[in-house]
Amino acid sequence: MRAQLAMFLVLAGGVAGCSSSPPPPPMAMAPDPVPMAAPMRAPARTPVAAGPMDGTYSGTVEPGGSNGRGCRRPPSATARVRGSAFALGGLRGQVAADGTVSAASRRGGTMTGTVSGNTMDVNETIRQCSYHYVLNKA
């Protein structure tokens, strides 16, 4: 009898163990991925419209009144003006709509003057040295 009972329990346990439990609930679907924004790009440079002062100016450089011994005088100079910007020697600066020229360097140099018609008349000061430029549009 014990053998029959043991056999019954083994079979009942096996059947009970084989009985399937209800399936787990379905997994929730992940939401659709959010589309990524397009990468940021720098705005395109708009071309600078050519102005009446645009061009290349060349001419002479004269030393200022009280230059020290270490002041060198460049034999000639060339400036380039485009839009509201100009470059002369190592300085880069601005040309206002009225023709006023201004620039400053990290080494303490300054440049001021005007562009009028086809002539650029500019004074530069770098430490104890000063120069006067008279440049004509090519």
Helices and strands as residue ranges (DSSP letters): H 2-18, E 55-63, E 77-82, E 85-88, E 91-95, E 100-104, E 110-116, E 119-126, E 129-137
